[in-house]
């Protein structure tokens, strides 16, 4: 299910226009949006997860996960590289 919240405004002639669209997603949204891709890969059962936090840069993580990515066992939807106390780590959201 996908929820949208918008901010609108009207010009002097009364014409409405959207200023900002704020998507509200839940855990099933990525799976719904990727449904045809997943079915095409033969994945009738899949799970969305945003719980991956791996030590290393995004570049090094992509090398480490290359076999899983090539087999489509993991489809990365978003990745964020962070540094904290001289430690670099990458947070990943994806479909497994």
Backbone as ProteinMPNN parsed JSONL, in Angstrom:
{"seq_chain_A": "XXXXXXXXXXXXXXXXXXXXXXXXXXXXXXXXXXXXXXXXXXXXXXXXXXXXXXXXXXXXXXXXXXXXXXXXXXXXXXXXXXXXXXXXXXXXXXXX", "coords_chain_A": {"N_chain_A": [[0.846, -1.166, 0.0], [0.533, 2.223, -0.773], [0.846, 5.41, 0.403], [0.071, 8.803, -0.14], [0.921, 12.116, 0.571], [0.217, 15.458, 0.0], [1.201, 18.825, -0.694], [-0.493, 21.621, -1.648], [-1.106, 24.505, -3.715], [-2.654, 27.519, -4.839], [-2.74, 29.599, -7.72], [-3.203, 33.129, -8.633], [-5.321, 33.032, -10.415], [-6.725, 30.897, -9.564], [-5.9, 28.396, -10.291], [-4.866, 25.205, -9.366], [-1.875, 23.744, -8.063], [0.669, 21.318, -7.402], [2.927, 21.456, -4.759], [4.607, 19.877, -3.219], [5.266, 16.453, -2.919], [4.827, 13.868, -0.724], [5.839, 10.749, -0.156], [4.504, 7.947, 1.482], [5.496, 5.041, 2.608], [5.058, 1.539, 3.259], [6.07, -1.659, 4.556], [5.378, -3.392, 2.46], [5.378, -1.973, 0.093], [7.862, -1.725, -1.539], [8.013, -4.372, -2.492], [5.622, -4.604, -3.911], [6.051, -2.702, -5.933], [8.147, -3.882, -7.28], [7.092, -6.21, -8.22], [6.621, -7.454, -10.833], [9.22, -7.716, -11.809], [10.333, -9.403, -9.833], [8.689, -11.702, -10.107], [9.398, -12.376, -12.703], [11.959, -13.241, -12.239], [11.462, -15.582, -11.043], [10.874, -15.48, -8.385], [8.61, -16.068, -6.238], [8.194, -15.752, -3.617], [9.33, -13.309, -1.476], [11.253, -11.004, 0.527], [11.274, -7.836, 2.035], [13.798, -5.895, 3.417], [15.281, -3.671, 5.713], [17.343, -3.838, 7.386], [20.087, -4.19, 7.143], [23.351, -3.623, 8.035], [26.489, -3.098, 7.279], [29.976, -3.391, 7.815], [32.265, -1.313, 6.252], [32.98, 0.417, 3.141], [30.606, 1.51, 0.635], [31.499, 0.751, -1.888], [33.282, -1.391, -1.263], [31.465, -3.147, -0.086], [29.774, -3.754, -2.223], [31.522, -5.283, -3.755], [31.931, -7.445, -2.027], [29.317, -8.474, -1.89], [28.839, -9.225, -4.487], [28.456, -11.912, -5.661], [25.852, -12.592, -4.643], [24.37, -10.463, -5.616], [24.678, -10.818, -8.386], [23.324, -13.25, -8.723], [20.844, -12.392, -8.15], [19.888, -12.804, -5.622], [19.866, -10.879, -3.779], [18.498, -7.74, -4.027], [19.385, -4.566, -4.174], [17.841, -1.724, -2.965], [18.281, 0.724, -1.777], [21.167, 2.401, -0.522], [23.321, 3.572, 1.994], [26.2, 5.129, 2.841], [28.096, 5.595, 5.723], [30.156, 7.319, 8.117], [31.545, 6.875, 11.272], [33.098, 7.636, 14.208], [35.667, 7.087, 13.077], [35.046, 4.745, 11.782], [33.804, 3.175, 8.968], [30.724, 2.362, 7.565], [28.01, 0.7, 5.87], [24.632, 1.095, 5.263], [21.978, -0.861, 4.154], [19.011, -1.229, 2.28], [16.845, -3.605, 0.989], [15.672, -6.242, -1.231], [15.237, -9.595, -0.52]], "CA_chain_A": [[0.0, 0.0, 0.0], [1.299, 3.452, -0.888], [0.093, 6.585, 0.807], [0.653, 10.059, -0.596], [0.479, 13.361, 1.176], [0.661, 16.529, -0.879], [0.983, 20.22, -0.335], [-0.932, 22.301, -2.852], [-1.277, 25.946, -3.657], [-3.396, 28.039, -5.99], [-2.266, 30.899, -8.183], [-4.231, 34.169, -8.565], [-6.488, 32.674, -11.226], [-7.377, 29.758, -8.933], [-5.363, 27.121, -10.779], [-4.168, 24.472, -8.32], [-0.674, 23.022, -8.447], [1.289, 20.588, -6.304], [4.224, 21.979, -4.342], [5.431, 18.838, -2.613], [4.638, 15.138, -2.779], [5.502, 13.098, 0.313], [5.443, 9.355, -0.222], [4.455, 7.2, 2.738], [5.527, 3.64, 2.236], [5.134, 0.554, 4.324], [6.948, -2.773, 4.208], [4.999, -4.102, 1.237], [5.483, -1.114, -1.089], [8.932, -2.125, -2.472], [7.678, -5.646, -3.123], [4.575, -4.332, -4.903], [6.639, -1.985, -7.061], [9.063, -4.79, -7.976], [6.373, -7.472, -8.412], [6.845, -8.076, -12.138], [10.64, -8.091, -11.859], [10.525, -10.568, -8.967], [8.048, -12.863, -10.735], [10.226, -12.713, -13.849], [13.137, -13.946, -11.722], [11.003, -16.81, -10.41], [10.771, -15.27, -6.939], [7.226, -15.916, -5.823], [8.262, -15.354, -2.216], [10.448, -12.392, -1.265], [11.159, -10.23, 1.767], [11.92, -6.523, 2.055], [14.491, -5.686, 4.679], [16.103, -2.465, 5.835], [18.122, -4.108, 8.59], [21.471, -4.543, 6.854], [24.384, -2.636, 8.354], [27.728, -3.824, 7.041], [31.194, -2.61, 7.983], [32.977, -1.081, 5.007], [32.423, 1.396, 2.21], [29.656, 0.967, -0.325], [32.282, 0.094, -2.937], [33.763, -2.692, -0.784], [30.297, -3.993, 0.153], [29.328, -4.239, -3.532], [32.445, -6.361, -4.139], [31.633, -8.578, -1.148], [27.99, -9.012, -2.197], [28.718, -9.451, -5.928], [27.8, -13.18, -6.016], [24.427, -12.506, -4.324], [23.775, -9.505, -6.543], [24.648, -11.451, -9.711], [22.272, -14.279, -8.708], [19.6, -11.704, -7.776], [19.463, -13.212, -4.286], [19.713, -9.603, -3.089], [18.281, -6.589, -4.902], [19.558, -3.369, -3.343], [16.957, -0.61, -3.305], [18.965, 1.937, -1.338], [22.369, 2.184, 0.275], [23.836, 4.802, 2.577], [27.519, 4.956, 3.458], [28.288, 6.516, 6.851], [31.38, 7.201, 8.903], [31.276, 7.167, 12.672], [34.258, 7.309, 15.04], [36.684, 6.505, 12.197], [34.551, 3.463, 11.251], [32.89, 3.347, 7.832], [29.772, 1.26, 7.404], [26.99, 0.933, 4.853], [23.293, 0.613, 5.574], [21.328, -1.282, 2.921], [17.619, -1.688, 2.224], [16.735, -4.371, -0.241], [14.775, -7.376, -1.335], [15.943, -10.883, -0.516]], "C_chain_A": [[0.896, 1.236, 0.0], [0.399, 4.613, -0.517], [0.823, 7.818, 0.307], [0.065, 11.199, 0.205], [1.016, 14.465, 0.277], [0.429, 17.884, -0.242], [0.625, 20.924, -1.642], [-1.031, 23.798, -2.612], [-2.066, 26.361, -4.886], [-2.795, 29.373, -6.401], [-3.43, 31.89, -8.177], [-5.482, 33.83, -9.365], [-7.21, 31.444, -10.673], [-6.89, 28.404, -9.41], [-4.54, 26.474, -9.663], [-2.91, 23.821, -8.885], [-0.037, 22.424, -7.204], [2.668, 21.189, -6.027], [5.151, 20.846, -3.938], [4.634, 17.545, -2.53], [5.459, 14.348, -1.771], [4.987, 11.668, 0.282], [5.487, 8.743, 1.17], [4.409, 5.728, 2.359], [5.481, 2.755, 3.468], [5.98, -0.602, 3.811], [6.605, -3.493, 2.921], [5.2, -3.27, -0.028], [6.611, -1.519, -2.031], [8.619, -3.431, -3.197], [6.595, -5.456, -4.179], [5.153, -3.651, -6.14], [7.561, -2.877, -7.892], [8.401, -6.118, -8.349], [6.707, -8.163, -9.724], [8.298, -8.507, -12.307], [10.884, -9.354, -11.053], [9.903, -11.816, -9.574], [8.831, -13.32, -11.955], [11.494, -13.462, -13.465], [12.756, -15.264, -11.057], [10.893, -16.701, -8.901], [9.31, -15.005, -6.574], [7.129, -15.496, -4.366], [9.502, -14.485, -2.051], [10.201, -11.613, 0.018], [11.891, -8.917, 1.581], [12.571, -6.354, 3.416], [15.312, -4.403, 4.628], [17.058, -2.607, 7.013], [19.596, -4.415, 8.344], [22.394, -3.382, 7.163], [25.709, -3.388, 8.309], [28.921, -2.894, 7.204], [31.897, -2.515, 6.636], [32.276, -0.044, 4.151], [31.423, 0.713, 1.289], [30.4, 0.198, -1.418], [32.762, -1.293, -2.495], [32.609, -3.667, -0.539], [29.776, -4.568, -1.165], [30.225, -5.363, -4.044], [32.134, -7.618, -3.334], [30.319, -9.266, -1.538], [27.798, -9.354, -3.674], [28.073, -10.792, -6.287], [26.285, -13.15, -5.772], [23.71, -11.559, -5.274], [23.652, -10.106, -7.942], [23.548, -12.497, -9.812], [20.894, -13.692, -8.432], [19.021, -12.239, -6.471], [19.265, -11.993, -3.394], [19.551, -8.526, -4.149], [18.344, -5.358, -4.013], [18.64, -2.264, -3.858], [17.556, 0.719, -2.882], [20.161, 1.555, -0.476], [22.886, 3.532, 0.75], [25.142, 4.492, 3.29], [27.686, 6.023, 4.539], [29.64, 6.281, 7.492], [31.078, 7.662, 10.313], [32.48, 6.724, 13.484], [35.323, 6.546, 14.244], [36.313, 5.129, 11.66], [33.573, 3.777, 10.127], [31.993, 2.119, 7.755], [28.723, 1.679, 6.381], [25.684, 0.307, 5.298], [22.572, 0.333, 4.261], [19.874, -1.663, 3.181], [17.49, -2.443, 0.927], [15.742, -5.503, -0.14], [15.605, -8.638, -1.378], [14.963, -11.988, -0.862]], "O_chain_A": [[1.906, 1.275, 0.702], [-0.688, 4.77, -1.072], [2.053, 7.87, 0.327], [-1.134, 11.238, 0.478], [2.165, 14.4, -0.16], [-0.425, 18.053, 0.628], [1.36, 20.83, -2.625], [-1.039, 24.279, -1.479], [-2.131, 25.62, -5.867], [-2.393, 30.176, -5.559], [-4.533, 31.536, -7.76], [-6.577, 34.286, -9.035], [-8.201, 30.998, -11.251], [-7.407, 27.371, -8.982], [-3.644, 27.095, -9.092], [-2.883, 23.401, -10.041], [-0.181, 22.949, -6.099], [3.465, 21.399, -6.941], [6.336, 20.851, -4.273], [3.473, 17.543, -2.12], [6.665, 14.179, -1.952], [3.842, 11.403, 0.648], [6.412, 9.002, 1.941], [3.401, 5.236, 1.852], [5.824, 3.177, 4.572], [6.55, -0.512, 2.723], [7.469, -4.15, 2.341], [5.19, -3.826, -1.126], [6.364, -1.654, -3.229], [8.925, -3.578, -4.381], [6.648, -6.087, -5.234], [4.786, -3.987, -7.266], [7.732, -2.641, -9.088], [9.09, -7.056, -8.752], [7.045, -9.346, -9.725], [8.569, -9.557, -12.889], [11.558, -10.272, -11.519], [10.521, -12.881, -9.562], [8.922, -14.519, -12.219], [12.04, -14.224, -14.263], [13.623, -15.985, -10.563], [10.825, -17.717, -8.209], [8.843, -13.867, -6.601], [6.114, -14.952, -3.931], [10.599, -14.883, -2.442], [9.082, -11.57, 0.529], [12.994, -8.883, 1.036], [11.96, -6.64, 4.446], [15.952, -4.097, 3.622], [17.523, -1.612, 7.569], [20.286, -4.862, 9.261], [22.239, -2.289, 6.618], [26.01, -4.203, 9.182], [28.878, -1.74, 6.777], [32.098, -3.525, 5.962], [31.128, 0.323, 4.404], [31.401, -0.513, 1.178], [29.972, -0.883, -1.823], [32.665, -2.256, -3.255], [32.753, -4.871, -0.755], [29.383, -5.733, -1.222], [29.746, -6.292, -4.694], [32.079, -8.719, -3.882], [30.226, -10.494, -1.516], [26.699, -9.737, -4.074], [27.202, -10.814, -7.156], [25.517, -13.632, -6.605], [22.581, -11.82, -5.689], [22.633, -9.924, -8.608], [22.908, -12.628, -10.855], [19.892, -14.405, -8.475], [17.817, -12.144, -6.234], [18.578, -12.066, -2.375], [20.371, -8.414, -5.06], [17.456, -5.135, -3.191], [18.665, -1.919, -5.039], [17.359, 1.732, -3.553], [20.162, 0.528, 0.203], [22.888, 4.509, 0.001], [25.18, 3.692, 4.225], [27.447, 7.206, 4.298], [30.198, 5.186, 7.419], [30.444, 8.695, 10.527], [32.847, 5.549, 13.45], [35.813, 5.503, 14.677], [37.171, 4.418, 11.138], [32.631, 4.549, 10.309], [32.457, 0.984, 7.867], [28.572, 2.861, 6.072], [25.637, -0.867, 5.666], [22.552, 1.176, 3.364], [19.553, -2.327, 4.166], [17.963, -1.991, -0.116], [15.072, -5.698, 0.875], [16.55, -8.753, -2.159], [15.344, -13.157, -0.915]]}, "name": "protein", "num_of_chains": 1, "seq": "XXXXXXXXXXXXXXXXXXXXXXXXXXXXXXXXXXXXXXXXXXXXXXXXXXXXXXXXXXXXXXXXXXXXXXXXXXXXXXXXXXXXXXXXXXXXXXXX"}
